[in-house]
Amino acid sequence: MRIELKKISPSLMSRQSGKEALLALRPQLNELKSRETIEVDFEGVTTFSPSWGDEFLTPLLEEYADRLILYPTDNFSVQDTLALLEDMHGYTFKIDT
């Protein structure tokens, strides 16, 4: 399953909207096959706040672990947020190479 975040919004800012985005995807997530990966694509995202990322990515990582794969990005907002989330929670996101 590929999640193109720009389809949600190019500006991913609030904790509440992160929760809502995850809830909106929940029906699709519930239909994933047991080994199907979740790929998150940041292309087209201009702003990615830690609060939005924490509400969206952290639960995905906790539930799907090694099945969650992030596409690489050169967006500093995304890179900084991912680094902050990794530091806060002590985990490392799997980045597609």
C-alpha positions in Angstrom: 0.0 0.0 0.0 1.4 3.4 -1.0 0.3 6.5 0.9 0.9 9.7 -1.0 0.8 12.3 1.7 0.3 15.2 -0.7 -3.2 13.7 -1.4 -4.0 14.4 2.2 -2.5 17.9 2.2 0.8 19.5 1.2 0.9 21.1 4.6 0.7 18.6 7.4 0.6 20.6 10.6 -1.7 19.8 13.5 -1.9 16.9 15.9 -5.7 16.7 15.3 -5.4 16.5 11.5 -2.7 13.8 11.9 -5.2 11.7 13.9 -7.9 12.3 11.4 -5.7 11.3 8.5 -4.9 8.0 10.2 -8.5 7.4 11.0 -9.5 8.0 7.4 -6.9 5.4 6.2 -7.9 2.8 8.9 -10.4 0.9 6.6 -7.7 0.4 4.0 -5.1 -0.5 6.6 -7.5 -3.1 8.0 -7.6 -4.8 4.6 -3.8 -5.2 4.2 -2.5 -8.7 3.6 -0.3 -10.1 6.4 3.0 -9.2 4.7 2.0 -6.2 2.6 4.1 -3.2 3.2 3.0 0.4 3.8 5.0 2.9 1.8 4.8 6.5 2.8 5.7 9.0 0.0 6.5 12.6 1.0 6.7 14.0 -2.5 4.8 17.2 -2.8 4.7 17.8 1.0 5.8 21.3 1.9 5.4 21.3 5.7 5.5 18.3 8.0 5.2 19.1 11.7 6.3 16.8 14.5 2.8 16.8 16.0 1.2 15.6 12.7 4.0 13.1 12.2 3.6 11.7 15.7 -0.1 11.2 15.4 0.2 9.6 11.9 3.6 7.8 11.7 4.1 6.7 15.3 1.0 4.5 15.4 1.8 3.0 12.0 5.3 2.2 13.2 4.0 0.7 16.4 1.5 -1.5 14.6 3.3 -2.4 11.4 7.0 -2.2 12.5 9.2 -3.4 9.7 6.4 -3.3 7.2 6.4 0.5 7.3 8.8 2.0 4.7 9.3 5.7 4.1 10.4 7.0 0.7 13.5 9.2 0.9 13.0 12.9 0.7 15.2 16.0 0.4 12.6 18.2 2.2 14.2 19.6 5.3 10.9 19.9 7.1 10.3 16.2 6.7 13.9 15.2 7.5 13.9 17.3 10.7 10.6 15.9 11.8 11.6 12.3 11.2 14.8 12.8 13.1 13.0 14.4 16.0 10.4 11.6 16.2 13.2 9.0 16.1 15.0 10.8 19.0 11.8 11.3 21.0 10.7 7.6 20.8 14.0 5.8 20.4 13.2 4.1 17.1 14.5 4.3 13.5 12.3 4.6 10.5 13.0 2.2 7.6 13.9 4.4 4.6 13.6 2.9 1.1 16.9 3.0 -0.8 
